[in-house]
């Protein structure tokens, strides 16, 4: 009887677990870290490959690229337009840092900020730690915030996926 009860509880909680937010949190802020493996053909110049990824998938403006050649560090600010109703403009701003190594490029996505602007008004910048705190509230606020965080996660994961697939395609 207890086995059946455990199974029923598991099945009851399964939708809540599978639909939970997947945004990566570190010190109450949204942070993504990982590595992009390079093919044998790309290993010769990981620095050039990292620079190419930043210019093609993060921000096409060469002025946005910050380079520290001594430490082999590259950084740029990503601006991703999010879908929104006509009266509202939403953009996701985040800093993408690359550190090329021998056979991979380490990335870190930090400083995630949601920029919300109603037409004709000044934009509001909502940092990630404020969005995460809104999850503690009840009712509609938490529901809308969770949808927003899931959307942010989806677009950041998409950007990471595009960069990873680009390194696989470049041989």
C-alpha positions in Angstrom: 0.0 0.0 0.0 2.8 2.4 0.8 4.5 1.7 -2.6 1.3 2.6 -4.4 1.0 5.8 -2.3 4.5 6.8 -3.1 3.9 6.2 -6.8 0.7 8.3 -6.7 2.5 11.1 -4.9 5.3 11.0 -7.4 2.9 11.1 -10.3 1.0 14.0 -8.7 4.2 16.1 -8.3 5.7 15.2 -11.7 4.2 18.1 -13.6 5.4 20.6 -11.0 8.9 19.3 -11.2 9.0 19.1 -15.0 7.6 22.6 -15.4 9.9 24.2 -12.8 12.2 27.1 -13.9 15.5 26.1 -15.3 17.3 29.5 -15.1 20.8 29.1 -13.6 21.3 30.9 -10.3 24.5 31.8 -8.5 24.6 34.1 -5.5 21.0 35.3 -6.2 21.9 36.3 -9.8 21.3 34.6 -13.1 24.7 33.2 -14.3 25.5 30.6 -17.0 28.9 28.9 -17.2 30.2 26.2 -19.4 32.5 25.2 -22.2 32.2 25.0 -26.0 34.3 22.2 -27.4 36.3 23.0 -30.5 36.8 20.6 -33.5 40.4 19.7 -34.5 40.2 22.2 -37.3 39.3 25.1 -34.9 41.9 24.3 -32.2 44.7 26.2 -33.9 43.3 29.6 -33.1 40.8 29.4 -30.3 41.1 33.1 -29.7 40.0 33.9 -33.2 37.2 31.4 -33.0 35.9 33.0 -29.7 36.1 36.4 -31.3 34.2 35.2 -34.3 31.5 33.7 -32.1 31.0 36.9 -30.2 30.7 39.0 -33.3 28.4 36.5 -35.1 26.1 35.4 -32.2 26.3 37.9 -29.4 26.8 41.4 -30.8 27.8 42.2 -34.4 29.2 45.6 -33.5 33.0 45.5 -33.2 32.8 48.5 -30.8 31.0 46.3 -28.3 33.9 43.8 -28.1 36.3 44.2 -25.2 39.6 42.4 -25.5 42.3 41.6 -22.9 45.0 39.9 -25.0 47.3 39.4 -22.0 44.8 37.2 -20.2 43.1 36.0 -23.5 39.7 37.3 -22.3 37.0 38.5 -24.6 33.7 40.1 -23.5 30.7 41.7 -25.2 27.2 42.7 -24.3 24.3 40.8 -25.8 21.1 42.6 -26.7 18.3 40.1 -27.4 14.8 41.4 -28.3 12.1 39.5 -26.5 8.6 39.1 -27.9 6.1 41.6 -26.4 2.8 43.3 -27.2 3.0 46.4 -29.4 2.8 49.0 -26.6 5.8 47.4 -24.8 9.4 46.8 -25.8 11.4 44.1 -24.0 15.1 43.5 -24.4 17.4 41.1 -22.6 20.8 42.5 -21.9 23.7 40.3 -20.6 27.5 40.2 -20.6 29.1 37.3 -22.4 32.7 36.5 -21.5 34.9 34.0 -23.4 38.2 32.6 -22.3 39.8 30.5 -25.1 41.8 27.4 -24.1 43.6 24.8 -26.1 40.6 22.7 -27.2 37.6 24.6 -25.8 36.2 28.1 -25.1 35.0 28.7 -21.6 32.0 31.0 -21.4 30.3 33.0 -18.7 27.1 34.8 -19.1 26.5 37.4 -16.3 24.9 40.8 -15.6 21.5 39.7 -16.9 19.1 42.6 -17.1 15.6 42.9 -18.5 15.0 46.3 -20.2 11.3 47.1 -20.4 10.0 50.2 -22.1 6.4 51.3 -22.8 6.2 53.4 -26.0 6.8 57.0 -25.2 8.2 56.3 -21.7 11.7 55.9 -20.3 13.0 52.4 -20.2 13.2 50.5 -16.9 16.1 48.2 -16.2 15.3 45.2 -14.0 18.3 43.3 -12.8 18.2 39.5 -12.4 18.4 39.5 -8.6 15.2 41.7 -8.5 13.4 39.2 -10.9 14.4 36.3 -8.6 13.1 38.1 -5.5 9.7 38.6 -7.3 9.4 34.8 -7.3 9.0 34.9 -3.5 5.7 36.8 -3.9 2.3 35.2 -4.2 -0.2 35.0 -6.9 -0.1 36.6 -10.3 3.3 38.4 -9.7 5.1 35.1 -9.1 3.3 33.5 -12.1 4.3 36.3 -14.5 7.8 36.4 -13.1 8.2 32.7 -13.7 7.0 33.0 -17.3 9.5 35.8 -17.8 12.4 33.9 -16.2 11.6 30.8 -18.4 11.6 33.1 -21.5 15.0 34.6 -20.5 16.3 31.1 -20.0 15.0 29.9 -23.3 16.7 32.8 -25.2 20.0 32.4 -23.4 20.0 28.6 -24.0 19.2 29.3 -27.6 22.2 31.6 -28.0 24.5 29.0 -26.3 23.1 26.3 -28.6 23.7 28.4 -31.7 27.3 29.0 -30.7 27.9 25.4 -29.9 26.5 24.3 -33.2 28.5 26.9 -35.1 31.8 25.4 -33.7 30.6 21.9 -34.8 29.8 23.1 -38.3 33.1 25.0 -38.8 35.6 22.3 -39.7 
